[in-house]
Amino acid sequence: MKTLTVVTVTYNAEKTLEKTILSVIGQSAFSQIDYIIVDGASKDQTVSVAKRYESAINVIISEPDHGIFDAMNKGAQLARTPWIMFMNAGDLFYDEDTVASLHLDSQLADHIVYGDCMRVYANGNQEYRKAQPFFKMKNCIPGIGICHQSMYIPTEWMRAHPYLWQQYPHCADFEQVYAFWQEGRRLQYLDRPLCLYAYGEGFSSDVRNIRQVFEENASITHLKHTWFYYKQKLRLWLSSLK
């Protein structure tokens, strides 16, 4: 029986998808993995790239969606294994033994497993980033603090609490894990990197997007319109003036 479903969500990712596919199918524990690619009706050759490897991929779907979290929910509905994780196009497992090192086949799927990541910049430089989960943050309105490419979630949990993409279009992943934590569910930390995360000039580099993320995070943590919320909002506004 396979133990892990890896889902890769794509849209116009013809330049980055292949290396992610090779990282997945190159896992020493690939025999334990179901692989699903959910494409959002790309206009480029993304689907053609995926189909080069269709003998190793369990499901390839390409249809319009409502963004990354909607697509991730689709992937979760297709999963048939106890564990699930999401590896974006352009991102990689840290090494070929990453999945094998987790020993998911001998663990009960009753907790989240998470670890650190290696951030990879466009110029090729790398930076080790330790996970800083929200429940360890005290002086800010937190985000998830965990790279989701370094997170392994019980599939039953994922189906029971899918990403609320309509309510939280930017932070649905944080809302999900925050809800699990509030319910008292266990999160197990592994003190090592589990992925290579491609970090570029994307969503998080635009201060307008950062403000949207802040507002969603404040709602999720029930801190919106508290004194702490306005203090952090002022700090965010001042930082945008620099």
N, C-alpha and C positions, 0 to 999 in steps of 0.2 A: 504493500500500500504506500502510495506517495504521501508525503507529509507537508509539503509547502507549495503554495501557488504564488508565482511571481507574476505581477501584472505590470505591463509597461503601457502607459497612456501616451499617445502621440498626436501631434497635429503639425503638418509640414515639417517633419523631422528627418528628411532624407539624408542630411549631412551628419547626423549624430546617432541615428538609430542603430546602425550596424555594429558599432562598438559596444553598445549596450547588449544587443543580442548575443554577440560573441562572449561577453562577460558572463551572461546567464548560462548559455549552453556549454561554456567552458568550466563550469563549476565541477569539482571532483565529485560532488554529491548530486549531479544533475539527474541521476536515476530516481531521486526522491522528489523531483520538481515537476509540476505542471506549469507550463508557460502560456500566458495569455497576452495578446496585444490588442488594445482597444484604441482604434484610430477615429478621429473626429471628422471623417470625410476630407482628408488632406487633398490639397490641390496640386501637390508635387508628387514625387516618386516614392513617398514613404511606404505605401502599401506594396509596391514592387520590391523594395528592399526587404520588407518582412517576408514576402513570398519566396525569396531566395532560400529561406531557412524554414519553410513551412513543414518540412518533415520532422523538425525538432520542436515545433510550436503547436500546442494543442488547439488553440483557437485564435483566429485573426478575424476581427470584425472592423468594418469601416462604415460609419454612419454619422450623421450630424448629432452633436450633443450640446449640452449647456455649459461646457467648460470642464476643467480637469476633475473636479470632485464628482460631477455627474458621471463622467467616464469611469472614474475609479469605482463608483457604486456598481456600474455595469459589470466591471471585472469581478467584483466581489460576488455578485449574483451567479456568476459562472463557475466560481471556485468550488472544488470538490475535495479539498484537503483540510486537515485540522488547522493549519496555519496559513496566513497570507501576508505578503509584503508587496510594496510598490516601488519599482525601480524606473525612474523617468528616463526618457530618451536622452542620451548624453552622459548618464550616470553609470557607475560601475560598482560591482562588488570590490571590496578592498583587495582581495586576492582570490585565487582559485579554490581555496579551502575555507572560505568564509562560512558558507552554509554548513559544510561538514562539521566545522568547529562548534556549532551551536547545539548539535546533538538533539535536534527537534524530534527525531523519531523516538527518543526515549523520554521525552518530557510530556507531561499533561498540558493540554492547551487551556490552561486556567490562569494565565498571566501574560502580560506584554513583555517581550524581550527587547531591550534597546541598548545601543552603544554609541560610540563616538563616530566622527566622520573626518575625512581628509578633504578639505575644501580645495578645489582645483580652479585656478584663475585662467582667464583667456590667454595670458602670456606663458602659461605652463607652470607657473609657481604654485606650490602647494602649502597649505597651512593646516596644521592639526587643530581640530575644533572639538573640545570636550563637550559632551551633552550637558546642558544646564536646564534641567526640567523646571517647569513653572512652580512646582511645589517646593523648590529650593530657593526661589527668588523672593525677596522681601521688600525691596525699595523701588519697585516699578510695577506697572500693569503688565503682566507677563504675556508672552506668547507661549507656544508649545515648548520651545527650548530643546527640542529633540529633532534631529534630521529624520524625516519619515523614511528616507532610504536606508536608515539604520534601525528601523523599527519592525518587529514581527508581531502580528496581532492574531489572536484566535479568530478563525473565520466566523464562528458562531457569534462572537461579540460584534464583529464587523456587520454582519447581516442584521443583528438585533438593533444596532444603532448606526445606521448608514450616515454618510456625510450629509449634513443639512445645508446643501449648496445654495438653496434659495434664500435662506435666512442669513447665512454666513459665506458669501461667495469667495472671500479671501482666507478665511480662518476656520473652515469647517473641520479641518484635521485637528486643530487645537480644541474646538468645542467637543469633538468626539472623545479625545483622550482625557480632557478635563472632566467630562461626565463620568467616564470610567473611574477616574480617581475619586470623585465625589461619592461614588457608590461603594468605595472601599476596595476596589479591585487592585491586584498587585501588579507593580511594574518592576521588572528585574533588570538592573543595570549591569552591563559588561564593560569593564574598564579597558576597552580597546576599540580601534576603528573598525567599522563594518562596511564602509562604503567610500567611494571617491565621488564627491558631489561637485558637479560642474557649476561654478559660480561665475556668472557673467553680468552684463549690464542689462538686467531684466527688470522684473516687476519691483523688486525691493530697492532698486536704485533711484526710483522716482519718489520724491517726498510726498506727493499727493497720494500715492499708493500706501506709503507708510502711515499716513493719517487715517486712511480707510481701515487698515489693519488695526491701528490703535483703537478706533471706535468699536470695531467688532470684538476685540479682546476685552475692552472695558465692559461690554454687554455680557460676554460669556462669563466673566468673573464677578458679575453683579457689582462692579465698582463704578458704573456710569453714573454721573451727576453727584458723586461724593466729593468731598474736599480733595481727596487724593487724586481723583480723576482730573479736576481742574488744575491742580498743581502739575501733574504730568503733561497735561495738554499745553500749558504755558511753556514748559520746558521743551516740548517738541516744537512749538512755534518759534521759540528763540533759536533753537538749533538750526531751523530752516533758513534763518536770516544770515547765517555765517557764509 
